[in-house]
Amino acid sequence: MGDDGFLRKLNVQVRRTNHIGDTTWCRGKVSHKRVEDGKHLAECELRADDQRGRRTTAGWALVELTSRARG
């Protein structure tokens, strides 16, 4: 989202313990984009996996982005 974006909502569930010394990979992807009331919004799926390939965290975020048209 960069410095000009704004995090509108965040929902995260920690499903497994992240042990000290474990490696955790955090990933996300844009699942949907829309314009609502002139605001450019992106819904993102979030996840974290440990070094064993187990999902430790899952969630989603709603981000407001700047628009090239708005500057």
Legacy VTK file of the C-alpha trace (Angstrom):
# vtk DataFile Version 3.0
C-alpha trace
ASCII
DATASET POLYDATA
POINTS 71 float
0.000 0.000 0.000
3.030 2.266 0.340
3.306 5.441 2.372
0.215 6.996 0.776
-2.130 4.036 1.351
-4.350 3.621 4.399
-5.167 0.396 6.238
-8.958 0.513 6.772
-9.562 -2.935 8.331
-7.431 -5.836 9.485
-8.517 -9.252 10.722
-5.882 -11.813 11.713
-6.187 -15.188 13.455
-3.102 -16.805 14.965
-3.823 -20.540 14.657
-0.494 -22.066 15.743
2.324 -20.976 17.988
5.329 -19.320 16.358
8.239 -20.716 18.371
11.425 -18.752 18.976
13.948 -19.703 16.319
11.352 -20.829 13.773
11.296 -19.196 10.374
7.968 -17.671 9.379
7.039 -16.547 5.876
4.316 -13.893 5.610
2.458 -13.631 2.326
-0.461 -11.768 0.897
-2.323 -11.291 -2.341
-4.943 -8.915 -3.635
-8.184 -10.841 -3.894
-10.519 -8.060 -5.024
-10.385 -4.394 -6.082
-13.254 -1.926 -6.168
-14.170 1.754 -6.088
-16.629 2.724 -3.350
-17.705 6.321 -2.651
-14.747 7.532 -4.725
-12.262 5.487 -2.673
-10.081 2.899 -4.368
-10.118 -0.195 -2.155
-8.229 -3.480 -2.297
-9.134 -6.584 -0.304
-6.114 -8.741 0.517
-5.781 -12.314 1.756
-3.020 -12.721 4.351
-1.219 -15.780 5.657
1.893 -16.900 7.490
3.512 -20.329 7.194
6.249 -21.831 9.344
9.351 -23.682 8.136
7.441 -26.972 8.233
4.855 -25.646 5.770
2.116 -25.343 8.395
-0.253 -22.394 8.263
0.224 -20.453 11.502
-1.762 -17.312 10.737
-4.612 -16.407 8.387
-6.475 -13.177 7.805
-7.542 -10.397 5.503
-7.084 -6.661 5.121
-8.954 -3.811 3.456
-6.629 -1.144 2.097
-7.449 2.257 0.617
-5.072 3.132 -2.205
-4.260 6.352 -3.950
-5.505 6.676 -7.506
-3.496 7.831 -10.498
-6.578 9.819 -11.550
-6.747 11.612 -8.169
-2.961 12.089 -7.903
LINES 1 72
71 0 1 2 3 4 5 6 7 8 9 10 11 12 13 14 15 16 17 18 19 20 21 22 23 24 25 26 27 28 29 30 31 32 33 34 35 36 37 38 39 40 41 42 43 44 45 46 47 48 49 50 51 52 53 54 55 56 57 58 59 60 61 62 63 64 65 66 67 68 69 70
